[in-house]
Amino acid sequence: MMSRVEAKKPSSCESEPLTSERVRVTLSVLKGVVTSCYGPAGRLKQLHNGRGGSVRTTSQSAALLAGLPVSHPVLKMLAASVQNHVSCFSDCGLFTTILCCNLVENVQRIGLPPTTVIKLNKHLLSLCTSYLTSEACGCRIPVDFSCTQILLCLVRSILTSKPACMLTRKEIDHVSTLILRVFLLTIPENTKDRIILGKSVIIPLKGQRVTDSTVLPGILIEIPEVQLMKILPIKKSDSFKVALFCASLSGDLSDTGEGTLVVSYGVSLENAVLDQLLNLGRQLVSDHVDLVMCQKVIHPSLKQFLRTHGVTAIDRVGVALMEPLSKATGTQPIGSLASISPSSYGSVKDLGTAKFGSKHFFHLIPNEATVCSLLLCSRNDTAWDELKLTSQTALHALQLTIREPCVLLGGGCTETHLAAYIRHKTRSEPESILQDSSCTQTELQLITEAFCGALESVAGSLEHDGGEMLTDGTYGHFWSAQADSSSVVNWPDLLSRCGCGLHSCRGELGLSFLRSPRPPFSPLTCLPPQEAAGAANNLTLDCFTAKLSGLQVAVETANLILDLSYVIEDKN
C-alpha cells in the first residue's frame, strides 16, 4: 500500500515585513530579552527545552542567541549577523543586538524612505569609525604593554559584566590576574615581524573555591590515578622525545576506513593488525621515543610493549588537546600506522605529575613557555560554564589589543560621548553629508537624532533598577543615580563617578537627563593618554576592536533589515 504523499505547499511572500505587527512585536520581545541581560546588573536567563536536558543560566549573547527559538527570517538574519560577529570577536554581542534593534525601531517612527535612511546611516557610521580610529578621539585610551593596569581593567570589566559567573570582588581580581598572566605567557619572548601567540588550555575544577584557580606553564592531561601509578616513576632527562598520534592505535577493524578488505584463507586479521601495531612500537623504541600520546585508544598489548621498553604511553587525550599538544611539543600529529618520518617527532623539556582536588594530571613542560594551562575553579557546573566562556572572551579581548593597542571607555560613556560628537558634527558641518547624500537638512537632523538616540538607549540599558540616567555637557559621559532622586537639585551630592569611572562629579559639568533636549556641544577630550592610563585603577573598559566591529555590524544589519521589501519563505 502506497503511503500518502502530502502536496507541496506554496511559498509565502510577505511584502514590507517591517509593517507587520508580528515582526514588530517579535523584534520588541527580542530587544527586551537582550536588553534585560546587559551589564553588571543584567538579569539572568535560563535556557532549557521542553524535552529535558541541561539547563543553562546565562546573560551572554552567544548562549542566548544559540538557545532562542527565532523563527521569522528577519530575526534569523539579525541573530546570524550577531552570532557571526561574536564568533570572530567574542565580545559586544549584546551591544550589537541592542543597537541594531534600537536603530530599526527609531527609524520606523520617523517614516522617511528607506533609501534616504540607509544612505544617511552609512554617513553617520563613517563619522563614528573615523572619530574612533583618530588620535583626537575622546573615549579611547592607548594600551602601553609595559604597564598591565589598563589590560587588567579590561579583563576585570568583562568579568564584572557577567553576573552568572557569581564572583565576588576578590574572586574577580584573582581570576583577572590569572587571565592576564595566561595572555602574557602565550606571547613569545623573541619575535621578528609577526607575533605568533602560543596556546592556552582551560581545565575544569568544579566544586572548588574560585580563589584556588591557578596557572601552570605547559599542558596538564587529566588521567586516572590507577593509570598514573603505572607510568611512575618518570625517568629524568634533559629532553624527552615525543610522538603524537591522531590515528587510533586500538587495532579495531573499524579504524581501517572505507573499502573492501581481502583476507587470505587461514590468516587471523586481529593478529595481523596486532603485529602491525607491535612493529610500530619497535620503530618508536628504536627511534628512542620517550613519550607516546594518542588522541584515541592504544591497544593494551602495545601499551605493555612500550612500557616494558621504558616508553610512557598516554591515550584518550581527546581532540581538544591535539592542537595545544602539537604546539607545545613541536610534533606533527601522526595519522597512519605506516613508517614514521623523523620530522614528525617533537620534544618537551620535562615531564611530571600534579594533583588538584581529587583530579590527577600528567604535566608536560615545553621547551618554550608559550603554552600554559589555566586551572579554573568554580562552585558548581552552571557558574563554571559561564566563567569558562567569560574567561575565553576576556583572553580573546586581550589578544585583540595586540592588533589595535587601545581600549574604549565602558559603562555607557563611549555611547553617550559618541552621540554628543555626532550631534555636534552634523549640526556644525552638515555640508559634506548633504552634498553626498542628496537629502535635506531636516532629514539629516531626524536621522541623526534617531542614530544618536539608539546609541544613548544602549547606555541606558545598563540601568535595570529604575535609577536616573544623565549625561554631562562637558565630556558627554554617562551618569547613573539611584531611583527617586529626581528631586535632588545638587547632583554632585548624589553622584560619585561617571559610568567608566574616569571622572568624578566635581565642578560645573552641565548634567541633564539622558535623551532630554539639549543644544549640541563638542565633547572635550577626557584626559591626556598618560593621565588616563594613570587613572586606570578602577576604570570600566571595552575591547576597542570588538566594539568597533559591533557598531559596524549593528548599523549594517539595521540597514539590511530596513531595505527589505519582500520576504519569500519556503513552508515545506
HUVEN-V789460 format. One record per residue. RES is the residue in one letter. SS is DSSP state (A for helix, B for strand, O for the rest). PSI is psi in whole degrees, -180 to 180 (NA if undefined). OMEGA is omega in whole degrees, -180 to 180 (NA if undefined). Layout:
res: <RES RES>
ss: <SS SS>
psi: <PSI PSI>
omega: <OMEGA OMEGA>
This chain:
res: <M M S R V E A K K P S S C E S E P L T S E R V R V T L S V L K G V V T S C Y G P A G R L K Q L H N G R G G S V R T T S Q S A A L L A G L P V S H P V L K M L A A S V Q N H V S C F S D C G L F T T I L C C N L V E N V Q R I G L P P T T V I K L N K H L L S L C T S Y L T S E A C G C R I P V D F S C T Q I L L C L V R S I L T S K P A C M L T R K E I D H V S T L I L R V F L L T I P E N T K D R I I L G K S V I I P L K G Q R V T D S T V L P G I L I E I P E V Q L M K I L P I K K S D S F K V A L F C A S L S G D L S D T G E G T L V V S Y G V S L E N A V L D Q L L N L G R Q L V S D H V D L V M C Q K V I H P S L K Q F L R T H G V T A I D R V G V A L M E P L S K A T G T Q P I G S L A S I S P S S Y G S V K D L G T A K F G S K H F F H L I P N E A T V C S L L L C S R N D T A W D E L K L T S Q T A L H A L Q L T I R E P C V L L G G G C T E T H L A A Y I R H K T R S E P E S I L Q D S S C T Q T E L Q L I T E A F C G A L E S V A G S L E H D G G E M L T D G T Y G H F W S A Q A D S S S V V N W P D L L S R C G C G L H S C R G E L G L S F L R S P R P P F S P L T C L P P Q E A A G A A N N L T L D C F T A K L S G L Q V A V E T A N L I L D L S Y V I E D K N>
ss: <O O O O O O O O O O O B B B B O A A A O A A A A A A A A A A A A A A A O O O O O O O O O B B B B B O O B B B B B B B O O A A A A A A A O O O O O A A A A A A A A A A A A A A A A A O O O A A A A A A A A A A A A A A A A A A O O O A A A A A A A A A A A A A A A A A A A O O O O O O O B B B O O O O O O A A A A A A A A A A A A O O A A A O O O A A A A A A A A A A A A A A A A A O O O O O O O O O O O O O B B B B B B B B O O O A A A O B B B B O B B B B O O A A A A A A A O O O O O O O O B B B B B B O O O B O O O A A A A O O O O O O O O O O O O A A A A A A A A A A A A A A A A A A O O O O B B B B O O O B O A A A A A A A A A O O O B B B O O O O A A A A A A A A A A A O O O O B O O O O O O O A A A O B B B O B B B B B B B O O B B B B B B B O O O O O B B B B B B B B O O A A A A A A A A A A A A A A A A A A A A A A A O O B B B B O O O A A A A A A A A A A A A A A A A O O A A A A A A A O O O A A A A A A A A A A A A A A A A A A A A O O O O O O O B B B B O O O O O O B B B B O O O O O O O O O A A A O O O B O O O O O O B O O O O O O O B B O O O O O O O O O O O O O O O A A A A A A O O O O O O B B B A A A A A A A A A A A A A A A A A A A O O O B B B B O O O>
psi: <128 138 152 131 126 136 145 132 144 150 147 143 114 119 148 66 -30 -14 -9 132 -34 -43 -42 -43 -44 -41 -39 -40 -45 -44 -42 -41 -47 -42 -38 -13 -7 131 177 -30 13 149 144 156 143 126 124 163 166 -11 6 -160 -170 154 129 124 120 167 17 141 -36 -44 -39 -51 -29 -27 -15 132 76 128 -36 139 -36 -45 -32 -41 -42 -47 -41 -40 -45 -41 -38 -40 -46 -37 -26 -36 -9 -33 167 27 -42 -43 -46 -45 -48 -45 -42 -47 -42 -42 -46 -46 -45 -41 -36 -32 -26 -42 19 159 140 -36 -41 -44 -47 -42 -45 -37 -40 -40 -43 -38 -39 -39 -42 -51 -38 -42 -45 -29 2 159 -21 -1 130 1 21 137 128 151 124 113 -7 -12 127 2 -44 -45 -40 -39 -38 -47 -43 -37 -41 -43 -40 -31 -3 87 -20 -13 -21 54 144 170 -42 -41 -37 -44 -41 -49 -37 -44 -41 -43 -41 -38 -41 -46 -46 -34 -27 -2 121 148 -43 111 152 -103 -43 143 119 108 153 -163 151 148 131 123 127 136 85 148 8 165 141 -35 -7 -8 148 170 135 142 149 -163 135 128 118 128 152 151 -36 -45 -35 -39 -29 -28 -2 153 154 128 154 141 161 -28 149 127 135 138 132 121 130 -14 150 139 27 -20 5 142 -23 -16 3 -8 -171 159 -176 131 126 116 126 155 133 0 130 113 -40 -42 -35 -43 -40 -39 -39 -40 -40 -34 -39 -42 -39 -38 -41 -40 -44 -27 5 43 135 -29 128 125 141 134 -34 -131 142 133 137 -38 -39 -39 -47 -41 -46 -41 -39 -32 18 20 127 130 127 126 178 40 -21 156 -29 -29 -6 -47 -47 -38 -41 -40 -42 -35 -17 20 159 117 131 125 10 171 7 -174 138 132 139 -27 -13 -17 155 -164 160 158 -37 158 146 -174 160 156 128 120 -128 5 145 143 148 127 119 123 113 168 -38 132 55 10 131 166 130 111 107 117 148 163 -28 172 -44 -48 -35 -42 -44 -39 -37 -48 -40 -40 -40 -40 -46 -41 -40 -39 -40 -41 -35 -23 -18 -40 -45 94 68 165 161 151 137 -158 22 -8 -36 -41 -48 -36 -44 -39 -42 -41 -44 -42 -46 -43 -45 -24 -37 -29 64 -12 -47 -39 -43 -36 -42 -32 -12 46 173 164 -39 -44 -40 -44 -37 -46 -38 -43 -39 -43 -50 -35 -36 -41 -45 -32 -32 -45 -43 -21 -14 -20 120 0 22 19 167 137 130 163 156 157 16 -57 -14 31 167 137 146 135 166 159 156 33 15 -20 -10 130 -40 92 -37 -25 -21 -35 140 -65 161 178 -38 -15 5 -36 142 160 76 146 -171 98 -13 52 142 162 145 137 10 149 136 151 143 144 156 111 138 152 135 -67 155 149 -40 -41 -40 -42 -35 -25 19 22 -40 37 148 122 158 152 123 -52 -43 -40 -39 -43 -40 -40 -45 -44 -42 -47 -43 -38 -40 -42 -40 -42 -42 -24 -4 126 -34 148 113 119 128 121 -2 NA>
omega: <-179 177 -179 -180 -180 -180 -179 -180 177 177 177 180 -177 180 -180 -173 -177 176 -180 179 -180 -180 -179 -179 -179 178 178 179 178 179 -180 180 -176 -179 -178 179 -166 171 -178 180 -179 -179 -177 177 175 -180 175 178 -176 -179 -179 -178 -175 177 -178 175 -171 168 -176 -176 -178 180 -178 -176 176 -177 -179 -180 -180 -174 -176 -178 180 -180 176 179 178 -180 -179 179 -179 179 177 176 -178 179 -180 -172 175 -172 174 176 178 177 -179 -178 -178 -179 180 179 179 180 -180 -179 -178 -178 -180 -179 -176 178 177 178 -178 -179 179 -179 -177 -179 -180 176 179 178 180 176 178 176 -180 -176 178 -179 -177 -179 -179 178 -178 -177 -177 180 -179 179 178 180 175 -175 174 177 -173 -172 179 -180 179 177 179 179 -180 179 -180 179 -179 -176 -179 -174 -180 174 177 -178 171 179 180 180 177 179 -178 -179 178 179 -180 -180 177 178 176 -180 -178 179 -178 177 -180 -178 -177 179 179 -178 -176 176 176 -176 175 -177 174 -180 177 -176 -177 171 -175 -178 179 176 -180 -179 174 178 -178 179 177 174 180 -176 175 177 -179 178 178 -179 -179 180 179 -180 -179 -177 176 -6 178 -178 180 180 176 -180 -179 180 -171 170 -177 -177 170 175 178 175 -177 -177 179 -180 180 -179 -178 178 -179 178 -177 176 176 -176 179 -179 177 -180 177 -178 -180 180 179 179 179 177 179 178 -180 175 176 178 179 178 179 180 -180 177 176 175 -180 -175 176 177 -177 178 -177 -172 174 180 -179 180 178 177 -178 179 -179 -179 180 -178 173 179 178 -178 179 -180 180 -180 176 -176 -176 -177 -174 -179 176 179 178 179 -176 -174 -177 -178 168 -179 -176 -174 -180 179 180 -179 -174 176 179 -180 180 -178 174 -179 172 -177 -175 176 179 178 179 177 176 -175 179 -176 178 -174 169 -170 175 179 -173 178 177 -173 175 176 -178 -179 175 176 -172 -177 173 -172 -179 -176 -176 -180 -179 179 180 -180 178 -179 179 178 177 177 -179 179 178 178 177 179 179 179 176 179 178 -173 175 178 177 176 -179 178 180 -174 177 -178 -178 177 180 178 178 179 -178 178 -179 -176 -178 179 -176 -178 -176 -169 -176 180 -178 -180 -176 -172 -180 178 -179 177 -180 179 179 -179 178 -180 177 -180 177 -179 -179 176 177 177 -179 178 176 177 179 179 178 -179 -177 -174 177 -180 179 -179 -175 169 178 -178 179 -179 -177 -178 -177 -180 -179 180 -179 178 178 179 -177 -180 -179 -180 -176 -176 180 178 -174 -176 177 -179 178 -175 -179 179 -176 -175 171 -176 179 179 -178 -179 -179 -178 175 -178 180 179 174 -178 175 179 176 178 178 -178 -179 171 -171 -180 170 -177 -179 -180 180 178 179 -179 -169 -178 -176 179 169 -172 176 176 -176 -175 -178 -177 178 177 178 177 -180 -180 -179 -178 -179 178 177 177 179 179 -179 -178 -178 175 180 171 179 -172 177 -176 -177 NA>
